[in-house]
């Protein structure tokens, strides 16, 4: 019941339930982390950190234990959500062996630098981190190092990405393309995905990336055609259903079809934050603001924040539409600072909210 209350944004009620459970089982790490999460989202950061410290005391044992890693990653993610990247990094430093944190460790670690645009420091830190990793997490660290170098205008970034983009491994190619997507180099994404298709064949993952690049380049009909081809071949392709549905919803067209596509995606993967965000957005476009807020708050609760502030901007715009100016502006500013789709639109909303408050 506490988790359900948290998932629908009723954290005060969730805290009440969790407090009763913790009295009966004060050493349960999951309960302590859930309490830390809810109090943190409510804005009581000092109280949240006290619960995190208790969870660490109960779950750490040896610093290399699974409990220690779980607590540290949860705490690091929560500090990022509440916009404290330095504190997030301090939690990550408690993990004795970063390889035990897998890809999640790498992504949160990189985001603590990305959030502050510390590209040079982040690239150096990722260089030092890589020898402590192996397999996919190591390649992800290499890819993000390439991203940070390119953000600095350093051509060494391409030297990091080329082996990935030209690899015979689909996963490596997708990692390289993901960096180009993050940098919003959409023409390069379109070109590199085309080369990969010629080299590897019609891989669905690469076709999906190509379709997304075409959409970002404004070639909506070509993008929609590729997504529809993917869905024809596999009607259970939740990612393609979600992307096409969101694309239609964001343009305010074919809202019934958009709703059906996104519903299909959510039914297949009900905890996917991107799909929940899309559901909230299609409700917003249809004018159901209460449902829109509920779905997007649920997405944020599940950790939809790393590397992209669009989801916060969505919530901020919905809250403004509901007349909640202060909270709406706060989420818009947070999303804008993190980097989001259509920053000019978001900036105009922030300015409008400022004018309304004067």
Beta strands, then each sheet from edge to edge (+ up, - down):
end
